[in-house]
């Protein structure tokens, strides 16, 4: 396997990885703009734009876009996050030029037909409604908003209904003009690919794209707070978050090892104490996610309204206990889980292509896998205990509760209990 990179004169970046023995490939464009790059009045437009990319170009209808890829047995899709919007396809190696041509077409030549905008507006409004009807989806949007109130990074990716209803063709074009320049795009491909061929294709397709100076996203400030929404549901949904390091901070590896040991698998502390020994829930986990300048360590569980107070208090007890007695065996197991999860995931060309794009966005280079493994192995029990002590001590927190939650302790009570 070999990683190769190239940058066109206009700043357009290319990264590829040949994976021997594969007949398929994943190729896509990662645009370094997402939800946190939106102004308040634009909230949801990055996601709207992602949908519109498939609704027709100057040379292809929406049906022709789909048929071009599916006629060769491929798959095309896209997603929007807070810091990136991705457009990608999975095809056989021989069809990589076709896939790249289609992706370039939808990015460079969208028509934003007014009728199609109205159709897709209805689709997105249905998506918003579906999310609002899915408690373990909406609660994480609320948690993000409470962690980063009145900040772009705290807003929902889908946007509020009233914003989505107002977007028009000019709004979409303006967002493209501001955020879809050559220097804001990364072409990433992995699998049965040839680097030189992809560079030549990219020069033809993207070499004339204008270079634009990207406006830096506003910095994130974790403030914390509580949102409690009482509703008659079968389960009470509990989500608690603490500020964590960003992905450029070396402490991210310590935070991730901690969250795996705390609630990353069946052997983790929360799973064993809350589910296996007490039977208080079916689902409970901890995870650490990161952005460029901030991150969150999050705990989620679903339980009954009657058992929620016990679950919440027991969770805080486990947070405090981790600072005192997290042991070497647990840390070794968590490190092994992280490494295995990462390496197993990279057996897929789609996962590889996404990883390459994200690393290029973060570092401007592709650190070798061995470097990442070394950083995970360098995490110590003492370091994890120190991180746990910070969370169990004075770290600010955010709390979201949804369902039959009237009897649950509030955030102040939970934070006070960690000092008890």
Helices and strands as residue ranges (DSSP letters): E 2-7, E 13-18, E 24-31, G 35-37, G 40-42, H 45-52, H 62-70, E 75-80, E 85-92, G 93-95, H 96-108, H 114-132, H 135-147, G 152-154, H 161-164, H 169-179, G 182-184, E 185-191, H 195-206, E 225-230, E 236-244, H 251-263, H 269-270, I 271-277, E 283-290, E 295-303, H 305-325, H 328-345, H 349-363, H 369-377, H 381-392, E 397-403, H 411-417
